[in-house]
Amino acid sequence: MTGPAGQLPDPARPARRPADPERGLRGAISATLVLQAITVLLAIPVAKNTGNGTNGWGIVAIIVLAFAMIGACAFVKREWFGWLLAGLQVLTIAGWAISGPLGIVGIVFAIVFAVIFYFRYEYRRRAAAGELPGQQRPDSSGEQVRR
């Protein structure tokens, strides 16, 4: 296969990935999941020092939940990821049984993820309707016109 003007492509130059406009949003979701995992791990000393006296199984459950959140970052591209994330949020909120602050962390991050998924929904809706700035074409006067 030849490049422009009949030249062979440069093997030292890597091929470009196709454009993926949602890649940045997936990165934000993964970063938020890692941040939540760190916050959940920081709940361990709080759970140990609060009045309900968390035992070893509670600590193990918190650690497993945090590592599940980090592992879930690998599946952000999958269609079923929303359900996985919802399940992790339910488990974090259910952590209220281990420690009240852990349940509060679950509620706060559930709200954060609801906002992120609303942004994704709104982006997809506008992209389907052709309302994104890159999808508009200028008319003869230079004004942007929607398709």
Residue pairs with C-beta under 8 A, 6 or more apart in sequence:
1 9
2 8
2 9
3 9
3 10
21 123
21 127
22 120
22 123
25 116
25 119
25 120
25 123
26 76
26 77
28 116
29 76
29 85
29 113
29 116
30 73
30 76
32 109
32 112
32 113
32 116
33 69
33 70
33 72
33 73
33 85
34 69
34 70
34 73
36 69
36 92
36 105
36 109
37 66
37 67
37 69
37 70
38 66
39 105
39 109
40 62
40 65
40 66
40 69
40 92
40 95
40 102
40 105
41 62
41 63
41 66
43 62
43 95
43 99
43 101
43 102
43 105
44 59
44 62
44 63
46 99
46 101
46 102
47 54
47 58
47 59
47 62
47 98
47 99
47 101
47 102
48 54
48 59
50 99
50 100
50 101
52 99
54 98
54 99
58 98
58 99
61 95
61 98
62 95
62 98
62 102
65 88
65 91
65 92
65 95
68 88
68 91
69 88
72 81
72 84
72 85
72 88
75 81
75 84
78 84
82 117
85 113
89 106
89 109
89 110
89 113
90 106
91 106
92 102
92 103
92 105
92 106
92 109
92 110
93 103
93 106
93 107
93 110
94 103
94 106
95 102
95 103
95 105
95 106
96 102
96 103
96 104
96 106
97 103
123 132
126 132
127 135
130 136
130 146
130 147
131 146
133 144
135 147
136 144
136 145
136 146
136 147
137 144
137 145
137 147
138 144
138 145
139 145
